[in-house]
């Protein structure tokens, strides 16, 4: 590698680290909002806030890395054009293809990282996050009890109120349970209760102690009042759906072996991520060309719009393949083929301009 190549590569890495740091801070705010929204709707237990955010960072990086790489090349190469350093390199015989060479080395490393994130790390994070949610929901906290709140139990098992819940979610104080069965109302009250799991019936069991039961038909006489020392009440576990596509948590090999249309669409989405990164990196040096006095960030907006349009077209093509609008074998490849044509035309014009300049200089 020449000294100029090492210099160009170092400039790209410096810009990439800064861009990714800024983008990651922005995305972390979005992840926090999304996880808090799921916690508020009861889809994710509150104790898993930080772990869910951490496990979703690799998936966020699969979206940030293509955009961050494009912006990094625009900022690094654009500065070299504005400071006339590229003009000096061109005068020394350092043509467009030679400026592309260090970028390809950097790009191959980024594509390898993107492929590892898309094919292995991000699905593994999804799988671990989903397993943590299920494991937490299968604890006694699945009852959804909290101090001073009325909770509707799953399976129409009634409405439960507790005055106080212990820190380990296993014991409660001052309980009232109201049930409606065949026109009769049953009211259970107790001073203490313990939550447990019945492994055979897979139900949450509330064991009440020192309480009483009142039952009868509303508006009619003949209510019964029974005192008891202990009573067991069972109701189904309340396992909420997190709302995520379970195929996103499946391994790439499992998707490959499944062979159904939905699995193929998810596999296509993962395959597209490294390809999007590579094609954007190939186009970035041409987009980075600028005049010495041109504003520094004028092409950043264009780059963001280009990335949004490209990624949205890929997702739209994936949905069309799922719904049968386009043939399944075509998938999203037509979008990549079209973008590859754009890259080829851009580089063809750039190389033709370089050759014309060399011939004019020779004359």
MARTORLO-458601 format. One record per residue (C-alpha): x, y, z; chain; residue number from 0; residue in one letter. Coordinates in nm, 4 decimals. Each point is the difference from the previous one (the first is absolute). Layout:
[[X Y Z] A NUM a]
...
END
This chain:
[[0.0000 0.0000 0.0000] A 0 x]
[[0.1328 0.3436 -0.0918] A 1 x]
[[0.0242 0.2861 0.2455] A 2 x]
[[-0.2836 0.1786 -0.1777] A 3 x]
[[-0.2145 -0.3123 0.0276] A 4 x]
[[0.0645 -0.0270 0.3729] A 5 x]
[[-0.0846 0.3680 0.0378] A 6 x]
[[-0.3322 -0.0361 -0.1822] A 7 x]
[[-0.0902 -0.3098 0.1963] A 8 x]
[[0.0806 0.1690 0.3308] A 9 x]
[[-0.2148 0.3016 -0.0875] A 10 x]
[[-0.2974 -0.2259 -0.0769] A 11 x]
[[0.0352 -0.1887 0.3300] A 12 x]
[[0.0198 0.3249 0.1983] A 13 x]
[[-0.3139 0.1349 -0.1674] A 14 x]
[[-0.1804 -0.3332 0.0388] A 15 x]
[[0.0640 -0.0177 0.3749] A 16 x]
[[-0.1386 0.3505 0.0513] A 17 x]
[[-0.3058 -0.0524 -0.2223] A 18 x]
[[-0.0891 -0.3341 0.1598] A 19 x]
[[0.0323 0.1478 0.3497] A 20 x]
[[-0.2474 0.2765 -0.0846] A 21 x]
[[-0.2433 -0.2312 -0.1814] A 22 x]
[[0.0138 -0.2560 0.2801] A 23 x]
[[-0.0935 0.2618 0.2583] A 24 x]
[[-0.3011 0.0969 -0.2119] A 25 x]
[[-0.1081 -0.3618 -0.0493] A 26 x]
[[0.0380 -0.0796 0.3706] A 27 x]
[[-0.2653 0.2617 0.0701] A 28 x]
[[-0.2325 -0.1735 -0.2454] A 29 x]
[[0.0724 -0.3408 0.1535] A 30 x]
[[-0.0700 0.1355 0.3470] A 31 x]
[[-0.3323 0.1439 -0.1163] A 32 x]
[[-0.1013 -0.3261 -0.1698] A 33 x]
[[0.0867 -0.2186 0.3002] A 34 x]
[[-0.1723 0.2386 0.2423] A 35 x]
[[-0.3105 -0.0096 -0.2207] A 36 x]
[[-0.0027 -0.3809 0.0125] A 37 x]
[[0.0496 0.0092 0.3777] A 38 x]
[[-0.2931 0.2405 0.0363] A 39 x]
[[-0.2230 -0.2354 -0.2046] A 40 x]
[[0.1111 -0.3002 0.2053] A 41 x]
[[0.1814 -0.1744 -0.2859] A 42 x]
[[0.3436 0.0182 0.1671] A 43 x]
[[0.0696 -0.0259 0.3764] A 44 x]
[[0.1414 0.3218 0.1456] A 45 x]
[[0.3002 -0.1776 0.1538] A 46 x]
[[0.1300 -0.0786 -0.3514] A 47 x]
[[0.0312 0.3635 -0.1144] A 48 x]
[[0.3798 0.0249 -0.0210] A 49 x]
[[0.0543 -0.3563 -0.1220] A 50 x]
[[-0.2538 0.0400 -0.2809] A 51 x]
[[0.1659 0.3212 -0.1179] A 52 x]
[[0.3458 -0.1578 0.0101] A 53 x]
[[-0.1091 -0.3105 -0.1913] A 54 x]
[[-0.1592 0.2108 -0.2733] A 55 x]
[[0.3087 0.2129 -0.0643] A 56 x]
[[0.1466 -0.2525 -0.2530] A 57 x]
[[-0.3213 0.0176 -0.2007] A 58 x]
[[0.0167 0.3799 0.0090] A 59 x]
[[0.3584 -0.0148 -0.1254] A 60 x]
[[-0.1123 -0.1932 -0.3078] A 61 x]
[[-0.2063 0.3071 -0.0922] A 62 x]
[[0.2611 0.2564 0.1041] A 63 x]
[[0.3102 -0.1514 -0.1584] A 64 x]
[[-0.0992 0.0568 -0.3682] A 65 x]
[[-0.1109 0.3583 0.0659] A 66 x]
[[0.2979 0.0707 0.2259] A 67 x]
[[0.2443 -0.1375 -0.2574] A 68 x]
[[-0.1508 0.2114 -0.2776] A 69 x]
[[0.0122 0.3165 0.2109] A 70 x]
[[0.3547 -0.0759 0.1179] A 71 x]
[[0.1318 -0.0270 -0.3569] A 72 x]
[[-0.1838 0.3165 -0.1025] A 73 x]
[[0.1474 0.1944 0.2917] A 74 x]
[[0.3532 -0.1412 -0.0301] A 75 x]
[[0.0377 0.0139 -0.3792] A 76 x]
[[-0.1990 0.3235 -0.0217] A 77 x]
[[0.2481 0.1728 0.2328] A 78 x]
[[0.2888 -0.1230 -0.2162] A 79 x]
[[-0.1669 0.1464 -0.3094] A 80 x]
[[-0.0695 0.3353 0.1699] A 81 x]
[[0.3572 0.0244 0.1307] A 82 x]
[[0.1316 -0.0811 -0.3507] A 83 x]
[[0.1770 -0.3110 0.1301] A 84 x]
[[-0.1757 -0.2133 -0.2583] A 85 x]
[[0.1221 0.2380 -0.2703] A 86 x]
[[0.3566 -0.0513 0.1213] A 87 x]
[[-0.0479 -0.3787 -0.0033] A 88 x]
[[-0.1479 0.0167 -0.3503] A 89 x]
[[0.2953 0.2093 -0.1210] A 90 x]
[[0.2283 -0.2709 0.1403] A 91 x]
[[-0.1745 -0.2656 -0.2068] A 92 x]
[[-0.2270 -0.1207 0.2801] A 93 x]
[[-0.3128 -0.0609 -0.2058] A 94 x]
[[-0.3597 -0.0865 0.1013] A 95 x]
[[0.0604 -0.3747 0.0083] A 96 x]
[[0.2984 0.0433 0.2306] A 97 x]
[[-0.2076 0.2141 0.2371] A 98 x]
[[-0.2572 -0.2804 -0.0063] A 99 x]
[[0.2562 -0.2651 0.0989] A 100 x]
[[0.0388 0.0976 0.3718] A 101 x]
[[-0.3758 0.0483 0.0217] A 102 x]
[[-0.0550 -0.3555 -0.1244] A 103 x]
[[0.2242 -0.1359 0.2750] A 104 x]
[[-0.1980 0.1947 0.2565] A 105 x]
[[-0.3233 -0.1004 -0.1706] A 106 x]
[[0.0786 -0.3709 0.0096] A 107 x]
[[0.0589 0.0211 0.3755] A 108 x]
[[-0.3279 0.1891 0.0454] A 109 x]
[[-0.1888 -0.2480 -0.2196] A 110 x]
[[0.1392 -0.2868 0.2086] A 111 x]
[[-0.1153 0.1732 0.3199] A 112 x]
[[-0.3403 0.0704 -0.1551] A 113 x]
[[-0.0362 -0.3627 -0.1100] A 114 x]
[[0.0889 -0.1234 0.3491] A 115 x]
[[-0.2552 0.2377 0.1522] A 116 x]
[[-0.2754 -0.0892 -0.2477] A 117 x]
[[0.0522 -0.3784 -0.0154] A 118 x]
[[0.1024 -0.0840 0.3556] A 119 x]
[[0.0340 0.2711 0.2668] A 120 x]
[[-0.3296 0.1887 -0.0500] A 121 x]
[[-0.2173 -0.3182 -0.0220] A 122 x]
[[0.1795 -0.1392 0.3047] A 123 x]
[[-0.0742 0.3204 0.1910] A 124 x]
[[-0.3647 -0.0231 -0.1049] A 125 x]
[[-0.0157 -0.3620 0.1120] A 126 x]
[[0.1543 0.0731 0.3406] A 127 x]
[[-0.2283 0.3014 0.0495] A 128 x]
[[-0.3115 -0.2038 -0.0845] A 129 x]
[[0.1111 -0.2813 0.2315] A 130 x]
[[0.0572 0.2452 0.2850] A 131 x]
[[-0.3502 0.1409 -0.0474] A 132 x]
[[-0.1578 -0.3459 0.0026] A 133 x]
[[0.2031 -0.1135 0.3025] A 134 x]
[[-0.0935 0.3128 0.1933] A 135 x]
[[-0.3644 -0.0287 -0.0995] A 136 x]
[[-0.0021 -0.3603 0.1193] A 137 x]
[[0.0918 0.1113 0.3501] A 138 x]
[[-0.2647 0.0812 0.2599] A 139 x]
[[0.0203 0.3642 -0.1062] A 140 x]
[[-0.2064 -0.1048 -0.3043] A 141 x]
[[-0.3099 0.0660 0.2062] A 142 x]
[[0.0614 0.3695 -0.0592] A 143 x]
[[-0.0648 0.0914 0.3605] A 144 x]
[[0.1074 0.3332 0.1431] A 145 x]
[[-0.0864 0.1797 0.3203] A 146 x]
[[-0.3312 0.1855 0.0060] A 147 x]
[[-0.1225 -0.1055 -0.3461] A 148 x]
[[-0.2951 -0.2010 -0.1290] A 149 x]
[[0.1253 -0.2676 -0.2427] A 150 x]
[[-0.2215 -0.2006 -0.2348] A 151 x]
[[0.1230 -0.3580 0.0144] A 152 x]
[[0.0435 -0.1979 -0.3251] A 153 x]
[[-0.2566 -0.2602 -0.0992] A 154 x]
[[-0.2847 0.2074 0.1528] A 155 x]
[[0.1148 -0.1144 0.3419] A 156 x]
[[-0.1221 0.3208 0.1620] A 157 x]
[[0.1321 0.3348 0.1198] A 158 x]
[[0.2676 0.0020 0.2670] A 159 x]
[[0.1076 0.2816 0.2306] A 160 x]
[[0.2982 -0.0076 0.2372] A 161 x]
[[0.1086 0.2761 0.2350] A 162 x]
[[0.3668 -0.0957 0.0065] A 163 x]
[[0.2299 -0.2250 -0.2068] A 164 x]
[[0.3340 -0.1163 0.1368] A 165 x]
[[0.3236 0.0818 -0.1819] A 166 x]
[[0.0435 -0.3607 -0.1166] A 167 x]
[[-0.3557 -0.0062 -0.1466] A 168 x]
[[-0.0837 -0.3122 0.1995] A 169 x]
[[-0.2100 0.1246 0.2915] A 170 x]
[[-0.2859 0.2511 0.0190] A 171 x]
[[-0.1991 0.1663 0.2784] A 172 x]
[[-0.3650 0.1081 0.0299] A 173 x]
[[-0.1500 -0.1856 -0.2983] A 174 x]
[[-0.3430 0.0269 -0.1587] A 175 x]
[[-0.1116 -0.2221 -0.2877] A 176 x]
[[-0.3356 0.0456 -0.1781] A 177 x]
[[-0.1344 -0.2661 -0.2359] A 178 x]
[[-0.3184 -0.0325 -0.2073] A 179 x]
[[-0.1126 -0.3569 -0.0710] A 180 x]
[[-0.3401 -0.1077 -0.1366] A 181 x]
[[-0.1662 0.3151 0.1288] A 182 x]
[[0.1539 -0.0319 0.3449] A 183 x]
[[0.2547 0.2375 0.1462] A 184 x]
[[0.2793 -0.1366 0.2164] A 185 x]
[[0.2083 0.2363 0.2139] A 186 x]
[[0.3119 -0.1324 0.1725] A 187 x]
[[0.1965 0.2071 0.2481] A 188 x]
[[0.3098 -0.0931 0.1938] A 189 x]
[[0.2725 0.1614 0.2044] A 190 x]
[[0.2882 -0.1843 -0.1615] A 191 x]
[[0.0758 -0.1971 -0.3149] A 192 x]
[[0.2865 -0.1806 -0.1701] A 193 x]
[[0.0522 -0.0380 -0.3755] A 194 x]
[[0.1360 -0.3254 -0.1369] A 195 x]
[[0.0149 -0.2019 -0.3240] A 196 x]
[[-0.1769 -0.3325 -0.0429] A 197 x]
[[0.2333 -0.1940 -0.2293] A 198 x]
[[-0.2648 -0.2581 -0.0941] A 199 x]
[[-0.2788 0.2359 -0.1028] A 200 x]
[[0.2393 0.2832 -0.1062] A 201 x]
[[-0.2091 0.2494 0.1960] A 202 x]
[[0.0717 0.2759 0.2468] A 203 x]
[[-0.1349 -0.1015 0.3412] A 204 x]
[[-0.0944 0.2613 0.2584] A 205 x]
[[-0.0068 -0.1536 0.3500] A 206 x]
[[-0.2126 0.2139 0.2299] A 207 x]
[[0.0234 -0.0156 0.3774] A 208 x]
[[-0.2339 0.1295 0.2751] A 209 x]
[[-0.2852 0.1236 -0.2166] A 210 x]
[[-0.3670 -0.0337 -0.0802] A 211 x]
[[-0.2231 -0.0697 -0.2982] A 212 x]
[[-0.3334 0.1649 -0.0805] A 213 x]
[[-0.2085 -0.1287 -0.2908] A 214 x]
[[-0.3522 0.0453 -0.1340] A 215 x]
[[-0.2086 0.1540 -0.2774] A 216 x]
[[-0.0013 0.3818 -0.0169] A 217 x]
[[-0.3380 0.1451 0.0984] A 218 x]
[[-0.1189 -0.3207 0.1673] A 219 x]
[[0.0128 -0.1132 0.3636] A 220 x]
[[0.1771 -0.3135 0.1113] A 221 x]
[[0.3636 0.1060 -0.0037] A 222 x]
[[0.2408 -0.2386 0.1676] A 223 x]
[[0.2966 0.1031 0.2108] A 224 x]
[[0.2758 -0.2543 0.0629] A 225 x]
[[0.3204 0.0512 0.1957] A 226 x]
[[0.3060 -0.2030 -0.0958] A 227 x]
[[0.3550 -0.0504 0.1176] A 228 x]
[[0.1376 -0.0803 -0.3468] A 229 x]
[[-0.1309 0.0043 -0.3570] A 230 x]
[[0.1762 -0.0647 -0.3313] A 231 x]
[[-0.1032 0.1881 -0.3145] A 232 x]
[[0.1484 -0.0860 -0.3393] A 233 x]
[[-0.0047 0.2037 -0.3197] A 234 x]
[[0.1914 -0.0246 -0.3324] A 235 x]
[[0.3301 0.1705 -0.0475] A 236 x]
[[-0.0170 0.3368 -0.1711] A 237 x]
[[0.2736 -0.0203 -0.2635] A 238 x]
[[-0.0133 0.3093 -0.2186] A 239 x]
[[0.1076 0.0028 -0.3621] A 240 x]
[[0.2991 0.2313 -0.0485] A 241 x]
[[-0.1247 0.0950 -0.3487] A 242 x]
[[0.3262 -0.0936 -0.1762] A 243 x]
[[0.0222 -0.2297 -0.3009] A 244 x]
[[0.1299 -0.3342 0.1353] A 245 x]
[[0.1841 -0.0668 -0.3283] A 246 x]
[[0.2367 0.2862 0.0760] A 247 x]
[[0.1266 -0.2017 0.2973] A 248 x]
[[0.0561 -0.3196 -0.2006] A 249 x]
[[0.3467 -0.0977 -0.1125] A 250 x]
[[0.0995 0.0427 -0.3631] A 251 x]
[[0.0439 -0.3751 -0.0418] A 252 x]
[[-0.3518 -0.0628 0.1332] A 253 x]
[[-0.1406 0.2514 -0.2478] A 254 x]
[[0.1917 -0.1648 -0.2834] A 255 x]
[[-0.1328 -0.3460 0.0895] A 256 x]
[[-0.3593 0.1183 0.0578] A 257 x]
[[-0.0663 0.0741 -0.3659] A 258 x]
[[-0.3341 0.1814 0.0502] A 259 x]
[[-0.0728 0.3402 -0.1529] A 260 x]
[[0.0234 0.1983 0.3262] A 261 x]
[[0.3335 -0.1569 0.0941] A 262 x]
[[0.1371 0.0672 -0.3483] A 263 x]
[[-0.1075 0.3637 0.0303] A 264 x]
[[0.1797 0.0360 0.3345] A 265 x]
[[0.3089 -0.1678 -0.1446] A 266 x]
[[-0.0102 0.2395 -0.2952] A 267 x]
[[-0.0161 0.2941 0.2395] A 268 x]
[[0.3162 -0.1182 0.1744] A 269 x]
[[0.1809 -0.0634 -0.3278] A 270 x]
[[-0.0881 0.3496 -0.1210] A 271 x]
[[0.1667 0.1806 0.2912] A 272 x]
[[0.3673 -0.0698 -0.0919] A 273 x]
[[-0.0826 0.0560 -0.3666] A 274 x]
[[-0.1522 0.3415 0.0708] A 275 x]
[[0.3122 0.0978 0.1939] A 276 x]
[[0.2327 -0.1089 -0.2810] A 277 x]
[[-0.1903 0.1806 -0.2759] A 278 x]
[[-0.0249 0.3210 0.2016] A 279 x]
[[0.3753 -0.0072 0.0660] A 280 x]
[[0.0690 -0.0430 -0.3712] A 281 x]
[[-0.2117 0.3054 -0.0819] A 282 x]
[[0.1311 0.2169 0.2845] A 283 x]
[[0.3333 0.1152 -0.1584] A 284 x]
[[-0.1833 0.1332 -0.3058] A 285 x]
[[-0.2537 0.1820 0.2165] A 286 x]
[[0.2773 0.1480 0.2169] A 287 x]
[[0.1476 0.2104 -0.2816] A 288 x]
[[-0.0320 0.3702 0.0791] A 289 x]
[[0.1506 0.3368 -0.0880] A 290 x]
[[0.2473 0.1681 0.2401] A 291 x]
[[-0.2546 0.2536 0.1268] A 292 x]
[[-0.3034 -0.2269 -0.0016] A 293 x]
[[-0.1866 -0.0316 0.3352] A 294 x]
[[0.1155 -0.2928 0.2099] A 295 x]
[[-0.3343 -0.1616 0.0833] A 296 x]
[[-0.1960 0.0710 -0.3168] A 297 x]
[[0.0051 -0.3644 -0.1144] A 298 x]
[[-0.0810 -0.1502 0.3394] A 299 x]
[[-0.3730 0.0571 -0.0528] A 300 x]
[[0.0234 -0.1529 -0.3488] A 301 x]
[[0.1812 -0.3030 0.1444] A 302 x]
[[-0.2632 -0.0492 0.2698] A 303 x]
[[-0.2819 0.0244 -0.2544] A 304 x]
[[0.1822 -0.2461 -0.2271] A 305 x]
[[0.0420 -0.2507 0.2834] A 306 x]
[[-0.3641 0.0370 0.1093] A 307 x]
[[-0.1247 -0.0457 -0.3566] A 308 x]
[[0.2230 -0.3024 -0.0621] A 309 x]
[[-0.0810 -0.1771 0.3283] A 310 x]
[[-0.3725 0.0715 -0.0329] A 311 x]
[[-0.0028 -0.1358 -0.3540] A 312 x]
[[0.1666 -0.3179 0.1236] A 313 x]
[[-0.2606 -0.0385 0.2745] A 314 x]
[[-0.2821 0.0778 -0.2431] A 315 x]
[[0.1297 -0.2631 -0.2414] A 316 x]
[[0.0127 -0.2517 0.2851] A 317 x]
[[-0.3643 0.0721 0.0880] A 318 x]
[[-0.0982 -0.0301 -0.3673] A 319 x]
[[0.1686 -0.3395 -0.0138] A 320 x]
[[-0.1910 -0.1064 0.3132] A 321 x]
[[-0.3365 0.1122 -0.1392] A 322 x]
[[0.0630 -0.1466 -0.3449] A 323 x]
[[0.0154 0.3356 -0.1816] A 324 x]
[[0.3372 -0.1005 -0.1460] A 325 x]
[[0.1256 -0.3574 -0.0521] A 326 x]
[[0.1599 -0.1552 0.3062] A 327 x]
[[0.3215 -0.0856 -0.1869] A 328 x]
[[0.0427 0.3674 -0.0942] A 329 x]
[[-0.0255 0.1194 0.3603] A 330 x]
[[0.2013 0.3163 0.0618] A 331 x]
[[0.2735 -0.0739 -0.2532] A 332 x]
[[-0.1488 0.2316 -0.2604] A 333 x]
[[0.0536 0.2963 0.2361] A 334 x]
[[0.3667 -0.0890 0.0500] A 335 x]
[[0.0453 -0.0549 -0.3724] A 336 x]
[[-0.1450 0.3444 -0.0724] A 337 x]
[[0.2265 0.1637 0.2575] A 338 x]
[[0.2993 -0.1877 -0.1400] A 339 x]
[[-0.0778 0.1509 -0.3412] A 340 x]
[[-0.0011 0.3471 0.1594] A 341 x]
[[0.3408 -0.0704 0.1596] A 342 x]
[[0.1408 -0.1285 -0.3294] A 343 x]
[[-0.1239 0.3060 -0.1917] A 344 x]
[[0.1428 0.2378 0.2629] A 345 x]
[[0.3416 -0.1675 -0.0077] A 346 x]
[[-0.0069 -0.0210 -0.3801] A 347 x]
[[-0.0483 0.3758 -0.0243] A 348 x]
[[0.2704 0.0579 0.2618] A 349 x]
[[0.2579 -0.2169 -0.1789] A 350 x]
[[-0.0882 0.1524 -0.3376] A 351 x]
[[0.0513 0.3488 0.1429] A 352 x]
[[0.3346 -0.1081 0.1481] A 353 x]
[[0.1207 -0.1358 -0.3334] A 354 x]
[[-0.1067 0.3172 -0.1832] A 355 x]
[[0.1963 0.2043 0.2517] A 356 x]
[[0.3072 -0.2187 -0.0438] A 357 x]
[[-0.0180 0.0342 -0.3808] A 358 x]
[[-0.0444 0.3772 0.0245] A 359 x]
[[0.2974 0.0214 0.2344] A 360 x]
[[0.2110 -0.2118 -0.2367] A 361 x]
[[-0.0821 0.2300 -0.2907] A 362 x]
END
